[in-house]
Amino acid sequence: MTILCVIPARGGSKGVHRKNIRLIAGKPLLVWTIEQALRARPSLDVLVSTDDEEIAGIARAAGADVPFIRPAALARDETATEPVVRHAIAVRALQGRRPDAVMLLQATSPVRFPGTLDRAVEQFETSGADSLVGVVPQPPFLWLSGEEPFAAYDPAHRPRRQDLDESGYAYRETGSLYLTRTEIYEQGGHRVGGRVSLFVMDEREGVDVDTELDLLVAERQLEWFRDALEAKEAEL
């Protein structure tokens, strides 16, 4: 199976200025995701889609392919991610390299542990899923607003967290990782479609950088990740 890994990295940013290239734990934010993708086994075709020449240069230096500068029409504040992915698929198809599936990695969710991407590909292939969605477990103690707020669980039989099993949890999309058969994008246009499989990630991998505080949280996790990786390499 050939897998195109698309990493979108737009130059503009509302919450944190130029966040894709902000230094975090010693590297530009984007580079963490590129390096994780390049380490994946089986290997991925790692492509960064950007409208920004500086980001393109950083991505190429990190080892990613940047075969185009994204058209301005696909780099607006309101642009959804799916047209960006479909554009990347079309470019590869014109090159005679149409992939079997597409892994979408968001650079703004930079915390992925060693082996996470490998495990995602393995689950995708063995499950027969059409799309795989990265999620983290959440306790079911959620409330929904309305004219009167109501709980997504039974308050009269509130379970203890330590007694919850897998079926007792809700699951939140991390936004970090999606793996989808190419035809799902081509036919329906969305990253999630057909037979869906949930890919459960460690809750520490659920960081999504939208604010300066998110950057600080991600940096602490990535410093741990970097130190653990260096220690493992020193043992070899």
C-alpha angles and dihedrals in degrees: 000000000000115000125195111206110207119195111186114207116172120191095225122073131178103195104035118021113243089346095165090068100033111126110250123173089348100311138075108269092244093054093064091063094043092053092047090052093048091052093053119116123240088041121254131215096242114206127173116206112203141151092207126088094206091052089046091055093049091048093050091048089053091054103261125131115245102182096169144012106246114251115255090241088065096047103062123123090251096046113123121224097241097070088050091054093045089052091053091048090051092051092052091046091054087052090054091251104109106165127226091226141004127227111203114202121184112216089209089067096058102160111097120145124229108281096019095112092043089052091049092054091047092051091046093053097043097042096053089225123161092212134017121204123201110228140167123216118255128189110250094242094117131138127205122211126232138122083313119017114240133193125245087219136045107271090195090062101033108175123221111250092234090056096055118112127197093280091054095063131085117218127226123205108241094202084223103104139019127167116193138171109252094237090061089064092042096048105031102016097225135109092229120052145115114026107002126206124191115229107205114214130188111274089240088064091061097086114130115187112224101129141033088257090055088054091055092049092048091048092056091050093046092049088055090046092050094047092047092049092049091049091051092049090049089058092056 
